[in-house]
Amino acid sequence: MQAVPAQPSTKGVTLTEVREPQPLGPDSVTWKFFGGWHGMLIGLWSGSMQNMHPKLGAAVWEHSDFFGERWQRLNRSLYPIIGVVFDGTSDTGHEVRDYHREIKGTMPDGSRYHALDPDVFYWAHATFWYGNIRCAEVFGPPITEAEKRQLFEESRDWYSMYGVSTRPCPDTYEEFLEYWDHMCRNVLEDHPAVRTVLDISQLPPPPWMSAMPQPIWKVMIRPTERFFTWLTVGLYHPAVREMMGFTWSGKDERRFRLFGKAVNAFMQALPERYRRHPRCRDAWDRLSGRVPAQAPLIQTPRRNLPPESVRGDAMHYCPVTAARRAELPWQSNETGERTPTTAVVTPASQPAVDNR
């Protein structure tokens, strides 16, 4: 295939060239680098990079309620997103895909967009899998060139779990890097959806800090916004920084690298299970025997559910009833709720290995 991709397709939900799902497992490099809590540090990078795609930005701006309940939407969305890698079944990928079936509309120039346009959907995936590399390069754990290449190869298997067209997928890591550079230099655009992602100044306290007095939160949020904007700018491709009007000095880069080393040191000092998102941690617990292999999937806490008025909307991940919900690593995840969610399917080919 060509290194520089064609312009985005207007065929919307075309599902040709769909690969057979290839679940990843504990022997994969993706399981090593994806699903850690330090990945939250690249959250603004991932969200803003996605929204810089003209059609994806338009879809988010017109259809998403992300900006109305940002904390809850972010925290609950992580469960199926991470589950595509760790659940061992393509059901989770198909679930994520189906949330996007009705997201479509018209661009300002009259052209159409659809969230399942292969080029649009692949761009979102690219920010997820390539985010592993950007995160590891800055915040650790240290990543080798061979691991970067293996992550690319596994990203194709990861993408197969969605059951969508693989037409936009580059064939080699070199072609992907050319694709990424082309997108950053020639396709991505500034958009209100991008600026709104970066503007966290009006955010309320996250749900787990809801008891914090508003005056204290208002004092905290301004320097927090400046810091995370700076961190995100450090992660951007140079062409994206220029397009967005940001500057970056040698001094910024040195401080950026020092902060990244401090994050890595802190993460390595934590117990392994504490470093991981609950959906990721739960997958490892199944393999070690800590959790029964066929236990229902762990779901988001109730505090992250969408407003009751939209819980029936097909666009939302909304486990109103779940047999298991995420709690702290040392707490039970059993809820006592009577209607269980789908049990995980652990691929028989994956060894039941406890990595710790």
C-alpha positions in Angstrom: 0.0 0.0 0.0 1.0 3.6 -0.3 2.8 5.2 2.6 0.6 8.3 2.4 -3.1 7.4 2.8 -5.9 8.5 0.4 -8.3 11.1 1.5 -11.0 9.9 3.9 -13.7 7.7 2.5 -17.3 8.9 2.4 -18.7 5.3 2.4 -19.5 5.5 6.1 -20.2 2.1 7.5 -18.3 0.1 4.8 -17.1 -3.2 6.5 -15.1 -4.7 3.6 -11.7 -6.2 4.2 -12.6 -7.2 7.7 -9.9 -9.4 9.4 -10.6 -12.4 11.5 -10.5 -11.2 15.2 -7.1 -11.9 16.8 -7.3 -11.4 20.6 -4.1 -10.3 22.3 -2.9 -12.0 25.4 -0.4 -11.8 28.3 2.6 -12.7 26.0 1.9 -9.6 23.9 3.8 -6.3 24.2 0.4 -4.4 24.2 -0.5 -6.0 27.6 2.8 -4.7 28.9 2.3 -1.1 27.9 -1.4 -0.5 27.8 -3.8 -0.1 30.7 -1.6 1.6 33.3 -2.9 4.5 35.3 0.0 6.7 34.1 -1.7 6.6 30.8 -4.1 9.2 32.2 -1.3 11.7 31.8 -1.7 11.6 28.0 -5.5 11.9 28.2 -5.6 15.5 26.8 -3.2 14.5 24.1 -5.3 11.6 23.0 -8.6 13.4 23.1 -7.3 16.5 21.3 -5.4 14.6 18.7 -8.5 12.6 17.9 -10.6 15.8 17.6 -8.1 17.4 15.2 -9.3 15.0 12.5 -11.8 17.2 10.7 -14.6 14.6 10.5 -14.0 13.2 14.0 -14.0 16.7 15.5 -17.2 17.5 13.7 -18.8 14.2 15.0 -17.8 14.9 18.6 -18.9 18.5 18.4 -22.3 17.7 17.1 -23.2 14.4 18.8 -21.2 13.8 21.9 -22.2 14.7 25.4 -18.5 14.5 26.4 -18.4 18.2 27.3 -21.4 18.1 29.5 -20.1 15.3 31.8 -16.5 15.0 31.0 -15.2 13.2 34.1 -18.0 10.6 34.0 -17.7 10.1 30.2 -13.9 9.7 30.4 -13.9 7.3 33.3 -16.7 5.0 32.1 -15.4 5.0 28.5 -12.1 3.5 29.6 -13.7 0.2 30.5 -14.8 -0.9 27.0 -11.7 0.8 25.4 -9.3 -1.1 27.6 -11.5 -4.2 27.4 -11.0 -4.5 23.7 -7.4 -5.5 24.5 -7.9 -7.4 27.8 -11.3 -9.1 27.6 -10.2 -11.8 25.2 -13.3 -11.6 23.0 -14.3 -9.5 20.0 -17.6 -8.8 21.7 -16.2 -5.8 23.4 -14.8 -4.4 20.2 -18.1 -4.9 18.4 -19.8 -3.1 21.4 -17.5 -0.1 20.9 -18.1 -0.1 17.2 -21.8 -0.2 17.6 -21.9 2.8 19.8 -20.8 4.8 16.7 -23.3 3.5 14.2 -25.7 6.5 14.3 -23.0 9.2 14.5 -23.1 10.9 11.1 -23.8 14.3 9.6 -22.7 17.0 7.2 -19.4 18.9 7.1 -19.4 22.7 6.5 -18.3 22.1 2.9 -21.4 19.8 2.3 -19.5 16.5 2.4 -20.8 13.8 4.7 -19.1 12.2 7.7 -19.8 9.0 9.6 -18.0 7.8 12.7 -17.5 4.4 11.1 -15.8 5.8 8.0 -12.8 3.6 7.9 -10.3 6.4 7.8 -12.0 8.2 10.7 -12.3 5.1 12.9 -8.7 4.1 12.2 -7.4 7.6 13.2 -9.0 7.2 16.6 -7.4 3.7 17.0 -4.1 5.1 15.9 -4.1 7.6 18.8 -4.8 4.7 21.2 -2.1 2.3 20.1 0.5 4.9 19.2 -0.3 6.6 22.5 1.4 3.6 24.1 4.6 4.5 22.4 4.4 8.2 23.3 3.5 7.4 26.9 6.4 4.9 27.3 8.9 7.3 25.6 8.2 9.9 28.2 6.7 8.3 31.3 8.0 4.7 31.0 8.5 1.9 31.3 11.4 2.2 28.9 10.6 0.9 25.5 12.9 -0.6 22.8 12.7 -0.1 19.1 11.8 -3.8 18.7 8.9 -3.3 21.2 7.7 -0.3 19.2 7.6 -2.4 16.1 5.9 -5.3 17.9 3.3 -2.8 19.2 2.5 -1.8 15.6 2.1 -5.4 14.5 -0.2 -6.1 17.5 -2.1 -2.9 16.8 -3.4 -4.6 13.6 -4.7 -7.5 15.7 -6.2 -5.0 18.2 -8.0 -3.2 15.4 -9.4 -6.5 14.0 -11.4 -6.8 17.3 -13.7 -4.0 16.2 -15.0 -5.9 13.1 -14.4 -2.9 10.8 -12.6 -2.4 7.5 -8.8 -2.7 7.8 -8.3 -0.8 4.5 -6.6 2.2 6.2 -4.2 0.1 8.2 -0.6 0.6 7.1 1.3 -2.6 6.3 4.6 -1.7 8.1 5.8 0.4 11.0 7.7 2.6 8.6 4.5 3.2 6.7 2.6 4.0 9.9 5.2 6.6 10.8 4.8 8.2 7.4 1.0 8.1 7.8 1.3 9.8 11.2 3.6 12.5 10.0 1.3 13.1 7.0 -1.7 13.4 9.2 0.0 15.8 11.6 1.4 18.0 8.8 -1.4 18.0 6.2 -4.7 16.7 7.6 -5.3 17.7 11.2 -7.0 21.0 12.0 -7.7 23.2 14.9 -11.3 22.9 15.9 -13.6 24.1 18.8 -13.7 20.4 19.9 -10.0 20.5 20.3 -9.8 23.7 22.3 -12.7 22.5 24.5 -10.8 19.3 25.3 -7.7 21.4 26.3 -9.8 23.8 28.4 -10.3 22.1 31.8 -10.6 25.4 33.7 -14.4 25.0 34.1 -14.4 21.3 35.1 -16.0 20.4 38.4 -14.0 18.2 40.8 -13.9 14.6 39.6 -16.5 12.3 41.2 -14.0 10.9 43.7 -13.3 14.4 44.9 -16.9 15.6 45.0 -16.6 16.5 48.7 -13.9 19.1 48.0 -15.2 22.7 48.7 -15.7 24.6 45.4 -13.4 27.6 46.5 -10.5 25.2 47.0 -11.1 23.5 43.7 -11.3 26.8 41.8 -7.9 27.7 43.3 -6.4 24.4 42.2 -7.9 24.1 38.7 -6.1 27.0 37.1 -2.5 25.9 37.7 -3.6 22.3 37.0 -4.9 23.4 33.6 -1.6 25.2 32.8 0.4 22.2 33.8 -1.6 19.7 31.7 -1.7 21.9 28.7 2.1 22.2 28.9 2.4 18.4 29.3 0.2 17.9 26.3 2.1 20.3 24.1 5.3 18.4 25.0 3.7 15.2 23.6 2.5 16.8 20.4 4.2 16.4 17.0 6.2 19.6 16.2 3.8 20.3 13.3 0.8 20.1 15.6 2.4 22.5 18.1 2.9 25.0 15.2 -0.6 24.5 13.9 -2.1 25.1 17.3 0.1 28.1 18.0 2.1 26.7 20.8 5.8 27.2 21.4 8.3 24.7 23.0 11.8 25.6 24.1 14.9 23.5 25.0 14.2 24.3 28.6 10.6 23.0 28.3 12.0 19.8 26.8 14.5 19.3 29.6 11.8 19.8 32.3 9.4 17.6 30.4 12.0 14.7 30.3 12.8 15.1 34.0 9.1 15.0 34.9 8.7 11.9 32.8 11.5 10.2 34.7 9.9 11.1 38.0 6.6 9.6 36.9 8.4 6.4 35.9 10.2 6.1 39.2 6.9 6.7 41.1 5.0 4.0 39.0 7.8 1.5 39.5 7.6 2.0 43.3 3.9 1.0 43.3 2.8 -2.6 43.7 2.1 -4.0 40.2 -1.6 -4.4 40.7 -2.0 -0.8 41.8 -0.5 0.6 38.6 -3.3 -0.9 36.5 -6.8 0.2 35.4 -9.4 -2.2 36.9 -10.3 -3.8 33.6 -6.6 -4.5 32.9 -5.9 -5.7 36.5 -8.9 -8.0 36.3 -7.5 -9.7 33.2 -4.3 -10.5 35.0 -6.2 -11.6 38.1 -8.1 -14.2 35.9 -4.9 -15.6 34.6 -3.4 -15.9 38.1 -6.5 -17.5 39.5 -7.2 -14.6 41.8 -10.5 -14.2 39.9 -12.4 -17.1 38.3 -11.7 -17.2 34.6 -15.5 -17.1 33.7 -16.4 -14.4 36.2 -18.5 -11.6 34.6 -16.5 -8.6 33.3 -15.8 -5.8 35.7 -17.7 -2.7 35.0 -17.5 1.0 35.8 -18.6 2.3 39.2 -22.2 3.6 39.3 -20.9 7.1 39.9 -19.7 7.2 36.3 -23.0 6.2 34.6 -24.6 8.7 32.2 -27.6 10.8 33.3 -30.8 8.7 33.6 -32.4 10.6 30.7 -30.0 9.2 28.2 -29.3 5.7 29.6 -31.3 4.1 26.9 -29.3 5.7 24.1 -27.4 3.3 21.9 -24.4 5.6 21.9 -23.7 5.0 25.6 -21.8 2.3 27.4 -24.2 2.1 30.4 -24.0 -1.0 32.6 -27.0 0.0 34.9 -26.8 -3.5 36.4 -23.5 -5.4 36.8 -22.5 -8.4 38.9 -19.0 -6.8 39.3 -18.0 -3.2 39.5 -14.6 -1.7 40.0 -13.3 -1.0 43.5 -9.9 -0.4 45.0 -7.4 -3.1 44.3 -7.8 -4.6 47.8 -11.6 -4.6 47.8 -14.1 -7.0 46.5 -15.7 -6.2 43.1 -18.9 -8.2 43.7 -22.0 -6.1 43.7 -24.8 -8.5 44.7 -26.8 -7.2 41.7 -28.8 -10.1 40.2 -28.4 -9.4 36.5 -24.8 -10.3 35.5 -23.1 -8.9 32.5 -21.4 -11.0 29.9 -18.7 -13.3 31.2 -15.2 -12.9 29.8 -14.0 -15.5 27.2 -10.3 -16.2 27.8 -8.7 -17.5 24.6 -7.7 -21.1 25.1 -4.4 -20.4 23.4 -3.3 -18.0 26.1 -1.3 -19.5 29.0 -2.7 -18.9 32.5 0.3 -17.0 33.7 0.6 -14.8 36.8 3.1 -12.1 35.8 3.6 -11.1 39.5 
